[in-house]
Amino acid sequence: MEAARLDVVAASKSSIPVLQWHQVRPAPVVLVTGPETFLADRASRALRDLLKTEDPSVEVSDIAADQYQPGELMTLASPSLFAEPRLIRVANVEKSTDAFLAETIAYLEQPADDTYLLLRHGGGVRGKKLLDAIRGGAGGGIEIACAELKKDTDRHDFVSAEFAAAGRRITATGIRALVTAFQDDLAELAAACQQLLADSSDEITEVTVDKYYSGRVETNAFRVADTAIAGREGEALVLLRHAISTGADPVPIVAAFASKVRTMAKVSGARGGGGELARKLGMAPWQVDRARRDLQGWTDEGLANTITVIADTDEQIKGLGRDPVYALERMIAVIARRGDR
């Protein structure tokens, strides 16, 4: 996490263009940085497609920087008999050999004509001298920043952009349903967007998403928790009953509530910016921001009551009670009322 933060700081001081993955364009050197592998792969494919559109004869070669053999880069960058343009894609630059670093830094002094060198660096301090050289302007490059989409708002923007690029409409509730269903895997979220675009010709709504992914959405314990914490008791109860009817286990549902409320309790009353507080509490900044939003309307007493109710519910569903569903519904009622019994 600290290494990723340092990468972001370094990119912010860059003297070359720093673009998002969907803004990738040809340049003598294209530095793709950040931990989000899915977006980095997309940027790489997009660059390849752009170059093939311009010239179908473009030669594409791949190098693994951690298995680099001396002279490999210069061999691939050397002019061919028919002078086709070349795209050289290099993976694992964050694990590169000394030979790769030395030869690539030297290459930056005079990049080959009609050659595009794409360097994928996933994060960390290895290769810093090379990154500094590129960010300083050597080689005439650009940087494509692929940060993790951790915040709900980032993933909402991603879904919105997917549909906008296809010239299709999706409602705000449809976006929220998709993000909730696939909040842990960006690749699956993107695949779901593409499936909806391919299979549905109408405006995408929450009903459309539920039609395709009802099991996934309904059994998402965190969606039930988020809805209850937001004060929407009726909606949370409906989601809970759907989850139970499709086979969800009460234990992870309670665990989801406990996790959310525990985070809220940690953040409640704490002072400081998101980044500072995250380091102090051992959390990610987006978790602090989300907890602060969740805490709106809550009191310390309400949080204390909720923690007690969750603990009691956990005991009820693990054998002390005769009706686990009733215990869950009672818990949701208390939480939706901000801890008011």
Residue pairs with C-beta under 8 A, 6 or more apart in sequence:
1 284
3 123
3 124
3 125
4 34
4 35
4 123
4 147
4 148
6 125
7 33
7 34
7 123
7 124
8 145
8 147
10 131
10 132
10 135
11 18
11 33
11 135
11 143
11 145
12 18
13 135
14 135
14 143
15 135
15 136
15 137
16 134
16 135
16 137
16 141
16 142
16 143
17 142
17 143
18 142
18 143
18 145
19 25
19 142
19 143
19 144
19 145
20 144
20 145
21 39
21 40
21 42
21 43
21 46
21 144
21 145
21 146
22 42
22 43
22 46
22 161
22 165
23 144
24 30
24 43
24 46
24 47
24 50
24 144
25 47
25 50
25 142
26 47
26 50
26 51
26 54
26 116
27 116
27 140
27 141
27 142
28 111
28 115
28 116
28 117
28 139
28 140
28 141
29 108
29 111
29 116
29 117
29 119
29 134
29 139
29 140
29 141
29 142
30 47
30 116
30 117
30 118
30 119
30 141
30 142
30 144
31 119
31 121
31 131
31 134
31 135
31 141
31 142
31 143
31 144
32 40
32 43
32 44
32 118
32 119
32 120
32 121
32 143
32 144
32 146
33 121
33 122
33 123
33 131
33 143
33 144
33 145
33 146
34 40
34 122
34 123
34 145
34 146
34 147
34 148
35 122
35 123
35 146
35 147
35 148
36 146
36 147
36 148
36 149
36 186
37 122
37 146
38 186
38 187
38 190
39 146
39 149
39 186
40 120
40 122
40 144
40 146
43 144
43 146
44 89
44 118
44 120
47 87
47 116
47 118
48 58
48 60
48 87
48 89
51 58
51 85
51 87
51 116
52 58
54 85
55 84
55 85
57 82
57 84
57 85
58 84
58 85
58 86
58 87
59 80
59 84
59 85
59 86
59 87
60 86
60 87
60 89
61 76
61 86
61 87
61 88
61 89
62 88
62 89
62 90
62 91
63 72
63 73
63 76
63 88
63 89
63 90
63 91
63 100
64 90
64 91
64 92
65 90
65 91
65 92
65 93
65 95
65 96
65 97
65 100
65 119
65 127
66 92
66 95
66 96
66 97
67 97
68 96
68 97
68 99
68 100
69 99
70 99
70 103
71 103
73 88
73 100
73 103
73 104
73 107
73 117
74 103
74 107
76 86
76 88
77 86
77 88
77 107
77 111
77 112
77 115
77 117
78 112
79 112
79 113
80 86
83 114
84 114
85 114
85 115
85 116
86 112
86 114
86 115
86 116
87 115
87 116
87 118
88 115
88 116
88 117
88 118
89 118
89 120
90 100
90 104
90 117
90 118
90 119
90 120
91 120
92 120
92 122
93 100
93 119
93 120
93 121
93 122
93 127
93 130
94 121
94 122
94 123
94 124
94 126
94 127
95 126
96 104
96 126
96 127
96 130
101 127
101 129
101 130
104 117
104 119
104 130
105 129
105 130
105 133
105 138
107 117
107 139
108 133
108 134
108 138
108 139
109 138
109 139
111 117
111 139
111 140
117 139
119 130
119 134
121 127
121 131
133 139
134 141
134 143
135 143
149 155
149 158
149 186
150 284
150 286
151 286
151 289
151 290
152 179
152 183
152 290
155 179
155 183
155 186
155 189
156 175
156 176
156 179
158 186
158 189
158 190
159 170
159 175
159 178
159 179
159 189
159 193
160 170
160 175
162 190
162 193
162 194
162 197
163 169
163 170
163 193
163 197
163 204
166 197
168 197
168 203
168 204
169 203
169 204
170 178
170 196
170 203
170 204
170 205
171 203
171 204
171 205
171 206
173 205
173 206
174 204
174 205
174 206
174 208
174 209
176 206
177 206
177 209
177 210
177 213
177 217
178 189
178 192
178 193
178 196
178 209
178 213
179 189
180 217
180 220
180 222
180 223
180 226
181 192
181 209
181 213
181 216
181 217
181 220
181 223
182 188
182 189
182 192
182 213
182 216
183 189
183 220
183 222
192 212
192 213
195 212
196 204
196 208
196 209
196 212
199 212
200 208
202 208
209 217
210 217
210 218
214 242
214 246
215 246
217 223
218 239
218 242
218 243
218 246
218 248
219 242
219 243
219 246
219 247
219 248
220 243
221 243
221 248
221 252
221 253
221 255
221 256
221 257
222 256
222 260
223 239
224 236
224 239
224 240
224 243
224 253
224 256
224 257
224 332
225 253
225 256
225 257
225 259
225 260
226 260
226 294
227 235
227 236
227 239
228 236
228 257
228 332
228 335
228 336
229 260
229 261
229 264
229 294
229 335
229 336
230 294
231 297
231 336
231 337
231 338
232 336
233 332
233 333
233 336
233 337
236 332
236 335
236 336
237 329
237 332
237 333
240 253
240 325
240 328
240 329
240 332
241 325
243 253
244 250
244 325
244 328
250 317
250 324
250 325
250 327
250 328
251 317
251 318
253 328
254 310
254 313
254 314
254 317
254 328
254 331
257 310
257 313
257 331
257 335
258 310
258 314
260 294
261 303
261 306
261 307
261 310
261 335
262 307
263 283
263 287
263 290
263 291
264 291
264 294
264 295
264 298
264 303
265 303
265 307
266 281
266 283
266 291
267 277
267 281
267 288
267 291
267 292
267 295
268 291
268 295
268 298
268 300
268 303
269 300
270 277
270 280
270 281
271 277
272 280
274 285
274 288
274 289
275 285
277 283
277 288
278 284
278 285
278 287
278 288
281 288
297 338
298 338
298 339
299 338
299 339
301 339
302 338
302 339
302 340
303 339
304 339
305 334
305 339
305 340
305 341
306 334
306 335
306 339
309 330
309 331
309 334
309 335
309 339
309 341
310 331
312 327
313 327
313 328
313 330
313 331
315 321
316 324
316 327
317 324
317 327
317 328
321 327
334 340
334 341
